Amino acid sequence: MIIKASVLLLLLVGHIALASTDYRYPEALQTYERQEYHQALQMFDRLATSGNPEAQYMLGQMHEAGHGTLQDFVEAHKWYNLAAARGHRRAAAARDAVAARMTAQQISEAQQTARAWQPEEAPSSQAIPPSRPDIETLSGRQGVAEIQRELNRLGYDAGPADGVMGRRTRNAIHAYQADMDMAQDGHATSDLLRRLRQTERVAVTATAPPPPTASPRIALDDDFSDGDYRRNPAWTVLSGDFRIDRNGLRSVVEIPEEGASTGPSLHSDRPEDIGLAMLKLFLEQRGNVRPEAAPAAAETARIFVSSPIRNAFEMELELASRKREGSLEMGVFQGSRPGSGYRLVYRPGARPGLSLIRVTSDGSDVIASSDGAINLEDDSFHILTWTRAEDGEMQISVDGRRVIQARDTRFRERFQGFVLANHGGDYSLGRIRVED
């Protein structure tokens, strides 16, 4: 009896401690990314009940996917609806997507619960702002979310602190850098976050906030949380195997032993093979790869999604690579199936590690490459950002560090979709988001 009373007392104390904890969104997001879903659900719930739209959106995702709780479309729809009402730019699209999987009665129930919901008032003890998370412990997405939060604190409209580096956030960074007489590169870096934290709001009150910008169009957004790559949006497999796991869209292609194949050829009728052959020749000319040391070709796993993308776009990819071999090809294409367009080719451990290739009916050309190797094989996701302006100026960054800058005006029409090809290795696409 004494033991039971002690256990009950411990549970009660733990519950009170949890209820009084003031979590910050980056901490909750970090817990979620560690896949500690049950704890993350509690942390997001604490933030969401106080009216935090980012936490409400994440609760919608977790209820929709069944992370840390039973899958519940009604709860997901409710939290998406609440987040959308508070200006979260992706919540409305997510709500509409989950509604397509619900009955009319379920939608009505979700709408009623959303209308009846009221935020909890924060206790007076929460008036003291919690300490900010250590910059060195933040992942790429968490760092972007903190930068967005600091920009909003200073009066710059960076949009919701969701960790997505979109046009609105980039414009806010440009405006802040201009006011602080900094180089206006628009990059979300740890140095920028340190500078933002050192800036007091009074220092920028004399400067009018940047004018509101039109919300960019979301051309493509998929985190594969529905467990099915064949719908919402529909991806098409051209060759090889793809599957959905807890990390997103995954492809594993084993590389055969040397001598099993001659590799991609310039005489191939597939633009992707031509691009890889061009890249191989480019590397050989730079002396980084000896022809006799080139790995044997692997069976390519290729998948694409049709989604019209304007000529100027901002793309963000969350990628994970687990083997220091092979290569991963990704990019935008024109036509009904992957053909002409731009491709980024990542080669683990190679120099250069990332190359930008233009593929046309006339052949393929390497436009630009990174200066050195890029190593993503650390069992975690990395954020690759690819922007293209109206004048053809392109920038590619990895975890906020720019690795390629080039200009090419060959393609002036809109692109018709995105293609991903695994030429040997173990890769996961956790998310793709394209704004134009």
Salt bridges, closest charged atoms under 4 A:
GLU36 OE2 - ARG34 NE 3.08
GLU64 OE2 - ARG101 NH1 3.25
GLU75 OE2 - LYS78 NZ 3.37
ASP96 OD1 - ARG95 NE 3.31
GLU136 OE2 - ARG194 NH2 2.28
GLU146 OE2 - ARG24 NH2 3.19
GLU146 OE2 - ARG149 NE 3.34
GLU146 OE1 - ARG197 NH2 3.08
GLU150 OE2 - ARG132 NE 3.29
GLU150 OE1 - ARG153 NE 2.77
ASP157 OD1 - ARG168 NH2 2.95
ASP162 OD2 - ARG89 NE 3.72
ASP162 OD2 - ARG90 NH2 3.22
ASP185 OD2 - HIS187 ND1 3.74
ASP191 OD1 - ARG194 NH1 3.03
ASP221 OD2 - ARG431 NH2 3.17
ASP221 OD2 - ARG433 NH1 2.90
ASP228 OD1 - ARG230 NE 2.96
ASP245 OD2 - ARG250 NH1 3.43
GLU254 OE2 - LYS323 NZ 3.07
GLU272 OE2 - ARG343 NH2 3.52
ASP273 OD2 - ARG270 NH2 2.73
GLU292 OE2 - ARG290 NH1 3.68
GLU314 OE2 - ARG170 NE 3.47
GLU318 OE2 - ARG141 NH1 3.37
GLU329 OE2 - ARG343 NE 3.14
GLU329 OE1 - HIS423 NE2 2.73
ASP362 OD2 - ARG410 NH2 3.48
ASP365 OD2 - ARG358 NH2 3.26
GLU377 OE1 - ARG324 NH1 3.88
ASP378 OD1 - HIS382 NE2 2.78
ASP399 OD2 - HIS382 ND1 2.59
ASP408 OD1 - ARG358 NH1 2.23
ASP426 OD2 - ARG250 NH2 2.66
ASP426 OD1 - ARG322 NH1 3.20
GLU435 OE2 - ARG89 NH1 3.54
GLU435 OE2 - ARG433 NH2 2.96
ASP436 OD2 - ARG217 NH2 2.49
ASP436 OD1 - ARG310 NH1 3.21
